[in-house]
């Protein structure tokens, strides 16, 4: 059994919904499809909720306009893809909008938008996309079961960024899946629920929420593979928005994902795929717009014995803080990395809002940090030095620190004031050779 998660850009509109159906239908065996909301819908829902709380004529009109645009978007998808199932599908979508409208009216009446109520509103993006996909599959003659993730993913009450309670999720998912005869199951990503002792309230899982849902479901049901379908050809060697020669990494370790994410790369958030990694379930990152591409395979145990550089990412606006004695490091969002070097305490700090973090007896240098990831980097000083010798920018760049202790899979270059993108581009060119 495979878990197939599709992000917002993958289910953005009618043509994309059909592409997703084709991908799912062509996959062999049992499948669980986890869907995000259609692209941009979650933001619109949040705008509508905020306007509802303002309780003025203008805000009410704007809220209704946004709500109507959301409704039209989903109804238009239904009318484009359905014929025989159109009537029941429109009824199901209209019922969801009635429920949404009631919540927004409650927000307006109370003139207040709580975190819990915001989550209740945001959940409708996924509820709508999965309802549409359910009827699309029925229209095409594919029997499927549509489940409500709020009955499966039980969480704490940290609204907007809830943490699933795995023991309860395990009980719910296992019990519900055993009841299903269909080979295709459709579930919302991103949403769950919390029992406050009186009623069960909707929660959302925060950044990477749909990936997290897919990973939890896959780990509990011991899936053979979890597929994350997005709008790029897997995990790339550099930011494709900045470097047009970025290439797809065919296979990489989970630890590399952690390092890249830590330094700001737009990749899978490590938290969201941790449950699958703990069960040693392979994860594939694939492209809905280019389904024939092999994508990236992420494994817990991938070990390339060779010295390989896979990717590079940079974080600007940092401060290199060198103190003569140990100062506190709490791994907060401000302190990015700490390390001893020649009996000197090294801090790399975010350049924003750091005045309270810097000791009076320390030296501070503006800098950028380049994280170079791959296999067997952390203990191959000679090979990495040889790699550096091939770079053409060394005479123009002030390398303040080379840190080998960050992780086994990466090396950090701390550089002074320079055009960081030229540096990363040069590193990437050497990687390609």
Wavefront OBJ file of the C-alpha trace (Angstrom):
o trace
v 0.000 0.000 0.000
v 1.240 3.472 -0.952
v 0.536 6.876 0.554
v 0.222 9.556 -2.128
v 0.167 13.137 -0.871
v -0.588 15.990 -3.284
v 0.079 19.627 -2.413
v -1.969 22.721 -3.199
v -0.409 23.431 -6.600
v -1.102 19.818 -7.606
v -4.858 20.233 -7.029
v -5.101 23.921 -7.895
v -7.839 23.684 -10.512
v -9.754 21.435 -12.891
v -6.833 20.405 -15.177
v -4.654 19.647 -12.167
v -7.340 17.576 -10.465
v -7.550 15.445 -13.611
v -3.748 15.044 -13.671
v -3.813 13.875 -10.067
v -6.554 11.394 -10.880
v -4.495 9.980 -13.771
v -1.427 9.611 -11.536
v -3.436 7.889 -8.815
v -5.317 5.668 -11.251
v -2.088 4.528 -12.930
v -0.488 3.546 -9.627
v -0.771 -0.146 -8.801
v -2.134 -1.653 -5.585
v -3.897 -0.086 -2.626
v -3.529 3.661 -2.217
v -4.275 6.316 0.356
v -4.459 9.792 -1.192
v -3.806 12.736 1.138
v -4.771 16.128 -0.305
v -4.016 19.729 0.552
v -6.431 22.539 -0.198
v -6.504 23.981 -3.708
v -3.697 26.497 -4.177
v -4.429 29.844 -2.501
v -7.656 28.747 -0.824
v -6.277 28.524 2.726
v -5.066 32.137 2.506
v -8.478 33.261 1.266
v -10.225 31.411 4.086
v -8.004 33.136 6.620
v -8.749 36.521 5.058
v -12.492 35.812 5.248
v -12.213 34.827 8.912
v -10.263 37.983 9.797
v -12.758 40.199 7.946
v -15.674 38.491 9.680
v -14.233 39.517 13.036
v -14.101 43.209 12.054
v -17.895 43.622 11.859
v -18.090 46.642 9.546
v -20.070 47.031 6.323
v -16.962 47.206 4.134
v -15.317 44.258 5.828
v -18.525 42.239 5.571
v -18.776 42.963 1.839
v -15.134 41.995 1.286
v -15.629 38.821 3.316
v -18.656 37.836 1.251
v -16.745 38.559 -1.961
v -13.881 36.312 -0.896
v -16.279 33.588 0.178
v -18.087 33.772 -3.163
v -14.808 33.482 -5.067
v -13.913 30.368 -3.057
v -17.332 28.872 -3.739
v -17.183 29.663 -7.461
v -13.718 28.146 -7.748
v -14.844 24.793 -6.377
v -18.216 24.722 -8.151
v -16.465 25.475 -11.463
v -14.142 22.496 -10.921
v -17.161 20.261 -10.310
v -18.954 21.496 -13.423
v -15.806 20.932 -15.497
v -15.169 17.340 -14.445
v -18.544 15.856 -13.526
v -21.746 14.871 -15.304
v -23.580 11.950 -13.675
v -22.157 12.773 -10.203
v -22.618 16.529 -10.528
v -25.837 16.871 -8.523
v -24.722 14.992 -5.365
v -21.304 16.648 -5.562
v -22.760 20.163 -5.674
v -25.054 19.275 -2.765
v -22.050 18.063 -0.710
v -20.030 21.192 -1.503
v -22.991 23.466 -0.744
v -23.429 21.774 2.635
v -19.788 22.501 3.444
v -20.268 26.161 2.506
v -23.367 26.408 4.698
v -21.320 25.077 7.605
v -18.501 27.515 6.806
v -20.949 30.426 6.574
v -22.388 29.560 9.995
v -18.910 29.646 11.546
v -18.124 33.009 9.915
v -21.432 34.437 11.153
v -20.526 33.281 14.662
v -17.170 35.053 14.383
v -18.938 38.220 13.247
v -21.542 38.028 16.038
v -18.850 37.665 18.730
v -16.544 40.147 16.992
v -13.661 37.791 17.826
v -11.453 35.336 15.972
v -9.850 32.811 18.322
v -7.106 30.376 17.308
v -9.577 27.509 17.627
v -12.133 29.198 15.379
v -9.454 30.084 12.832
v -8.550 26.391 12.575
v -12.212 25.509 12.063
v -12.331 27.900 9.093
v -8.990 26.890 7.563
v -9.994 23.206 7.531
v -12.561 23.823 4.799
v -9.886 24.047 2.115
v -8.983 20.386 2.574
v -12.580 19.321 3.163
v -13.551 20.859 -0.189
v -10.638 19.507 -2.244
v -11.099 15.945 -0.962
v -14.857 16.072 -1.546
v -14.280 17.113 -5.152
v -11.655 14.420 -5.707
v -13.937 11.796 -4.152
v -16.678 12.570 -6.673
v -14.201 12.823 -9.543
v -13.041 9.265 -8.799
v -16.677 8.086 -8.609
v -17.402 9.782 -11.948
v -14.507 7.819 -13.474
v -15.819 4.544 -12.054
v -13.235 4.223 -9.244
v -14.745 3.137 -5.940
v -13.203 4.992 -3.028
v -13.703 5.812 0.622
v -13.632 9.458 1.763
v -12.579 9.763 5.402
v -12.609 12.791 7.691
v -9.114 13.358 9.094
v -10.633 14.936 12.206
v -11.825 11.454 13.199
v -8.336 10.028 12.679
v -5.675 12.577 13.655
v -6.187 13.415 17.319
v -3.957 16.236 18.550
v -3.223 18.479 21.491
v -4.862 21.910 21.746
v -2.005 23.928 20.289
v -4.249 25.440 17.621
v -2.614 26.477 14.306
v 0.372 24.212 15.064
v -1.075 21.159 16.800
v 0.957 18.071 17.667
v -0.658 14.707 16.867
v -1.046 12.256 19.748
v 0.401 9.214 18.005
v -1.117 6.593 20.321
v -4.636 7.885 19.656
v -3.936 8.340 15.938
v -2.745 4.725 15.794
v -5.970 3.450 17.382
v -8.210 5.574 15.132
v -6.451 4.966 11.831
v -6.019 1.235 12.366
v -9.673 0.787 13.361
v -11.077 2.845 10.487
v -8.831 1.356 7.810
v -9.828 -2.199 8.775
v -13.465 -1.324 7.935
v -12.690 -0.245 4.362
v -13.024 -2.545 1.359
v -12.053 -0.041 -1.362
v -8.502 0.008 -2.746
v -8.535 3.819 -2.755
v -8.935 5.954 0.360
v -9.030 9.766 0.316
v -8.099 11.780 3.417
v -7.492 15.467 4.122
v -4.005 16.550 5.055
v -3.208 19.364 7.491
v -6.222 18.959 9.791
v -7.015 17.019 12.955
v -9.046 17.511 16.119
v -8.810 17.999 19.879
v -11.314 16.889 22.531
v -11.758 19.715 25.045
v -13.906 17.500 27.294
v -17.189 18.697 25.823
v -16.869 18.617 22.046
v -14.220 17.726 19.511
v -12.679 20.855 17.966
v -10.850 21.161 14.657
v -7.089 21.735 14.742
v -4.447 22.312 12.070
v -0.902 20.954 12.039
v 1.030 24.024 10.898
v 3.875 24.170 8.374
v 4.101 21.054 6.224
v 0.879 19.827 7.784
v -0.231 17.653 4.877
v 3.196 16.021 4.641
v 2.931 15.325 8.370
v -0.504 13.741 7.933
v 0.803 11.496 5.158
v 3.832 10.476 7.212
v 1.750 9.603 10.284
v -0.772 7.579 8.286
v 1.991 5.780 6.398
v 3.943 4.907 9.528
v 0.868 3.593 11.365
v -0.262 1.436 8.437
v 3.308 0.346 7.579
v 3.050 1.611 4.015
v 5.594 0.363 1.519
v 6.236 3.932 0.337
v 5.157 7.511 0.925
v 5.020 9.748 -2.136
v 5.061 13.525 -1.762
v 3.804 15.029 -5.032
v 4.726 18.668 -5.521
v 5.541 21.113 -8.350
v 9.299 20.432 -8.714
v 11.309 17.398 -9.786
v 12.156 16.239 -6.269
v 14.737 17.804 -3.940
v 17.020 20.070 -5.937
v 20.728 20.833 -5.593
v 20.064 24.568 -5.129
v 17.176 27.040 -5.137
v 15.812 26.839 -8.728
v 14.498 30.402 -8.433
v 18.077 31.646 -8.143
v 20.108 29.018 -10.006
v 18.681 27.797 -13.297
v 21.114 24.865 -13.491
v 19.819 23.248 -10.304
v 19.447 19.494 -10.705
v 17.427 16.786 -8.987
v 19.164 14.743 -6.297
v 18.322 11.111 -7.027
v 18.821 9.750 -3.509
v 19.684 11.270 -0.178
v 19.651 10.627 3.543
v 17.091 12.007 5.967
v 19.926 13.799 7.784
v 20.629 15.847 4.657
v 17.009 17.010 4.612
v 17.378 18.102 8.234
v 20.491 20.147 7.476
v 19.052 21.796 4.374
v 15.815 22.670 6.125
v 17.696 24.079 9.122
v 19.562 26.511 6.887
v 16.452 27.716 5.075
v 16.075 25.517 1.987
v 12.477 25.081 0.820
v 12.407 21.314 1.252
v 10.396 18.913 3.384
v 10.315 19.933 7.015
v 12.109 17.183 9.011
v 9.338 17.039 11.622
v 6.779 16.152 8.996
v 8.536 13.023 7.741
v 10.040 11.849 11.035
v 7.287 9.238 11.716
v 8.000 7.527 8.384
v 11.766 7.636 8.876
v 11.402 6.022 12.298
v 9.569 3.121 10.630
v 12.206 2.967 7.866
v 9.625 3.786 5.187
v 11.057 5.265 2.003
v 9.827 8.700 0.915
v 9.747 9.840 -2.699
v 9.438 13.481 -3.695
v 7.825 13.638 -7.149
v 6.478 16.220 -9.599
v 2.777 16.256 -10.487
v 3.604 18.368 -13.553
v 6.275 15.911 -14.705
v 5.205 12.491 -13.379
v 7.707 10.549 -15.514
v 10.626 12.121 -13.638
v 12.248 9.774 -11.108
v 12.204 12.419 -8.351
v 14.184 12.071 -5.121
v 14.279 9.021 -2.870
v 14.799 9.807 0.831
v 15.753 6.985 3.166
v 16.770 6.651 6.779
v 19.645 4.291 6.059
v 21.056 5.644 2.806
v 24.823 5.489 3.024
v 27.026 6.473 0.123
v 30.592 5.465 0.938
v 31.938 7.982 -1.556
v 32.590 11.667 -0.922
v 29.613 13.293 -2.681
v 28.349 16.870 -2.631
v 24.622 16.958 -3.419
v 23.346 20.409 -2.586
v 24.149 23.887 -1.346
v 22.062 26.486 0.457
v 22.935 29.892 1.898
v 21.600 31.969 4.774
v 22.333 35.671 4.672
v 22.247 38.324 7.386
v 23.992 36.359 10.141
v 26.411 37.432 12.839
v 29.559 35.506 13.713
v 29.869 35.999 17.455
v 33.206 34.975 18.998
v 33.330 35.012 22.794
v 36.309 34.406 25.054
v 34.213 32.228 27.334
v 31.200 29.994 27.045
v 27.958 31.920 26.725
v 24.482 30.480 26.810
v 23.203 28.692 23.727
v 19.595 27.547 23.751
v 19.206 26.638 20.067
v 16.412 29.188 19.772
v 15.425 30.703 16.463
v 18.096 33.368 16.931
v 21.074 31.117 17.657
v 21.560 28.978 14.594
v 24.601 26.953 15.540
v 27.185 26.793 18.302
v 30.601 25.203 18.358
v 33.950 25.352 20.169
v 36.962 26.199 18.037
v 40.446 26.609 19.503
v 38.988 27.110 22.994
v 36.843 29.928 21.616
v 33.084 29.774 21.657
v 31.566 30.335 18.210
v 27.965 31.442 17.703
v 26.233 31.943 14.397
v 23.279 34.200 15.052
v 20.430 35.523 13.002
v 21.155 39.142 12.136
v 17.700 40.279 13.283
v 16.845 41.111 16.894
v 20.065 39.808 18.404
v 21.216 42.664 20.658
v 20.266 40.814 23.844
v 22.089 37.688 22.664
v 25.619 39.135 22.276
v 28.032 39.237 25.198
v 29.894 42.493 25.896
v 33.304 40.809 25.755
v 32.770 39.219 22.348
v 33.711 40.031 18.769
v 30.930 40.207 16.190
v 31.264 39.970 12.409
v 28.457 40.300 9.823
v 28.488 37.155 7.736
v 26.624 34.671 5.595
v 26.542 30.926 6.087
v 26.783 28.424 3.247
v 25.678 24.882 4.049
v 27.144 22.272 1.673
v 25.400 18.899 1.982
v 26.149 15.417 0.730
v 27.652 12.103 1.795
v 30.772 11.628 3.922
v 31.526 15.330 4.094
v 31.924 15.764 7.820
v 35.067 13.660 8.227
v 36.841 14.101 4.889
v 38.879 17.235 5.488
v 41.391 16.539 2.717
v 38.759 15.843 0.054
v 36.758 18.898 1.050
v 39.893 21.080 0.912
v 40.532 19.739 -2.560
v 36.972 20.683 -3.498
v 37.540 24.227 -2.209
v 40.725 24.536 -4.238
v 38.673 24.174 -7.437
v 36.607 27.262 -6.651
v 37.510 30.496 -8.427
v 36.179 32.924 -5.843
v 38.603 32.264 -2.977
v 40.690 35.394 -3.530
v 37.594 37.617 -3.348
v 35.902 35.982 -0.379
v 36.784 36.262 3.285
v 36.199 32.769 4.743
v 35.801 33.382 8.467
v 35.225 29.793 9.486
v 34.963 26.292 8.057
v 32.900 24.133 10.399
v 33.111 20.367 10.040
v 31.289 19.548 13.271
v 27.772 20.579 12.236
v 26.836 17.097 11.010
v 28.263 14.064 9.245
v 26.473 15.081 6.041
v 27.394 18.742 5.772
v 30.113 21.360 6.074
v 29.510 25.029 6.832
v 31.374 27.904 5.244
v 31.058 31.132 7.200
v 31.970 33.951 4.835
v 32.286 37.705 5.258
v 30.687 40.454 3.207
v 30.483 39.314 -0.394
v 27.974 38.531 -3.085
v 26.763 35.309 -1.528
v 24.817 34.223 -4.602
v 27.961 34.394 -6.755
v 29.700 32.186 -4.209
v 26.879 29.636 -4.150
v 26.683 29.700 -7.941
v 30.416 28.935 -8.205
v 30.111 26.081 -5.707
v 27.197 24.711 -7.704
v 29.183 24.871 -10.962
v 31.968 22.786 -9.436
v 29.375 20.316 -8.144
v 28.163 19.831 -11.705
v 31.628 18.991 -13.070
l 1 2 3 4 5 6 7 8 9 10 11 12 13 14 15 16 17 18 19 20 21 22 23 24 25 26 27 28 29 30 31 32 33 34 35 36 37 38 39 40 41 42 43 44 45 46 47 48 49 50 51 52 53 54 55 56 57 58 59 60 61 62 63 64 65 66 67 68 69 70 71 72 73 74 75 76 77 78 79 80 81 82 83 84 85 86 87 88 89 90 91 92 93 94 95 96 97 98 99 100 101 102 103 104 105 106 107 108 109 110 111 112 113 114 115 116 117 118 119 120 121 122 123 124 125 126 127 128 129 130 131 132 133 134 135 136 137 138 139 140 141 142 143 144 145 146 147 148 149 150 151 152 153 154 155 156 157 158 159 160 161 162 163 164 165 166 167 168 169 170 171 172 173 174 175 176 177 178 179 180 181 182 183 184 185 186 187 188 189 190 191 192 193 194 195 196 197 198 199 200 201 202 203 204 205 206 207 208 209 210 211 212 213 214 215 216 217 218 219 220 221 222 223 224 225 226 227 228 229 230 231 232 233 234 235 236 237 238 239 240 241 242 243 244 245 246 247 248 249 250 251 252 253 254 255 256 257 258 259 260 261 262 263 264 265 266 267 268 269 270 271 272 273 274 275 276 277 278 279 280 281 282 283 284 285 286 287 288 289 290 291 292 293 294 295 296 297 298 299 300 301 302 303 304 305 306 307 308 309 310 311 312 313 314 315 316 317 318 319 320 321 322 323 324 325 326 327 328 329 330 331 332 333 334 335 336 337 338 339 340 341 342 343 344 345 346 347 348 349 350 351 352 353 354 355 356 357 358 359 360 361 362 363 364 365 366 367 368 369 370 371 372 373 374 375 376 377 378 379 380 381 382 383 384 385 386 387 388 389 390 391 392 393 394 395 396 397 398 399 400 401 402 403 404 405 406 407 408 409 410 411 412 413 414 415 416 417 418 419 420 421 422 423 424 425 426 427 428 429 430 431 432 433
